[in-house]
Amino acid sequence: MAKDETSHTLLQKGLAPAPRAPEPPPPPRSQYFESFVDFVSDKDLHEGAQNRNEIASFAKEQWRTEQQEGAKRDLELQRQTQAKQQLIKADGAPHVLVALAGEDTEVRDYLVRLVAARGPEGR
């Protein structure tokens, strides 16, 4: 009678080692590099970029300009908000109203109109 074989011994006998899949090709280089070190280590690309004056071209990317313009708009809006808060605070408004004026545009504009309507003498 045949000797009992477990699934483990059957697998050991019957299966050849699995063939290895071929190595995937490296990803193609895009116009942007993974890092400055990769860029400099590739001598042909580095020298070619120097000849074409492309080393600093990353600074001219459109999204960077858009970020800078957005930051300038945000800063100007913050300055306007703080100027209005100072106007409201100078009129003697409680700190709670000054804080609300910093958070809500409608409250801020309403309080500024009230301050302007009272005039310089105010009271």
C-alpha positions in Angstrom: 0.0 0.0 0.0 1.2 3.5 -0.7 2.6 5.6 2.0 0.3 8.4 3.3 1.3 11.7 1.9 0.2 15.0 3.4 -0.6 18.0 1.2 2.7 19.5 2.3 4.8 16.6 1.0 2.7 16.5 -2.2 3.4 20.2 -2.8 7.1 19.8 -2.1 7.3 17.0 -4.7 5.0 18.2 -7.4 5.7 21.9 -7.7 8.7 23.4 -9.4 9.9 26.7 -8.1 7.7 29.5 -9.4 9.3 31.4 -12.3 10.3 35.0 -11.4 8.5 37.8 -13.1 10.7 40.1 -15.1 11.7 43.3 -13.3 9.5 46.2 -14.3 11.3 48.9 -16.2 12.2 52.1 -14.3 9.5 54.8 -14.6 10.2 57.3 -17.4 11.7 60.6 -16.3 9.3 63.5 -16.5 10.3 67.1 -16.9 10.5 67.3 -13.1 13.0 65.3 -11.1 12.5 63.4 -7.9 15.2 65.4 -6.2 18.0 67.7 -6.8 20.4 64.9 -6.0 19.0 62.8 -8.8 19.2 65.7 -11.1 22.8 66.5 -10.4 23.8 62.8 -10.5 22.6 62.5 -14.0 25.4 64.3 -15.7 23.9 64.5 -19.2 20.7 66.0 -17.9 22.5 68.4 -15.5 24.8 69.7 -18.2 22.0 69.9 -20.7 19.9 71.9 -18.4 22.8 74.2 -17.6 23.3 74.8 -21.3 19.6 75.5 -21.8 19.4 77.6 -18.6 16.6 75.4 -17.1 17.9 74.8 -13.6 15.7 77.4 -12.0 12.7 76.8 -14.2 10.9 75.2 -11.3 10.4 78.7 -9.8 8.5 79.8 -12.8 5.8 77.1 -12.4 2.3 78.5 -12.6 1.0 77.1 -9.4 3.8 78.8 -7.4 2.7 82.2 -8.8 -0.9 81.4 -8.0 0.0 80.5 -4.4 2.0 83.7 -4.0 -0.9 85.8 -5.3 -3.3 84.0 -3.1 -1.1 84.7 0.0 -1.0 88.4 -0.9 -4.8 88.5 -1.2 -5.2 86.8 2.1 -2.7 89.2 3.8 -4.5 92.2 2.4 -7.9 90.9 3.6 -6.4 90.2 7.0 -5.1 93.8 7.2 -8.5 95.2 6.2 -10.2 93.1 8.8 -7.8 94.2 11.5 -8.2 97.9 10.6 -12.0 97.6 10.9 -11.6 95.8 14.2 -9.4 98.6 15.5 -12.0 101.2 14.4 -14.7 99.3 16.3 -12.4 98.9 19.3 -11.5 102.6 19.3 -15.2 103.5 19.5 -15.4 101.6 22.8 -17.1 98.4 21.7 -16.8 95.5 24.1 -14.2 92.9 23.3 -16.8 90.3 22.4 -18.1 92.6 19.6 -14.5 93.2 18.4 -13.9 89.4 18.3 -17.2 88.9 16.4 -16.2 91.6 14.0 -13.0 89.6 13.3 -14.9 86.4 12.6 -18.0 87.5 10.7 -18.1 89.9 7.7 -21.7 90.9 8.2 -21.2 91.8 11.9 -18.0 93.7 11.0 -19.7 95.7 8.2 -22.7 96.5 10.4 -20.6 97.7 13.3 -18.5 99.8 11.0 -21.6 101.4 9.6 -22.9 102.1 13.2 -19.5 103.7 14.1 -19.5 105.8 10.9 -23.2 106.9 11.5 -22.4 108.1 15.0 -19.7 110.5 13.6 -16.5 111.6 15.2 -18.3 113.0 18.4 -20.2 109.7 18.7 -22.0 109.7 21.9 
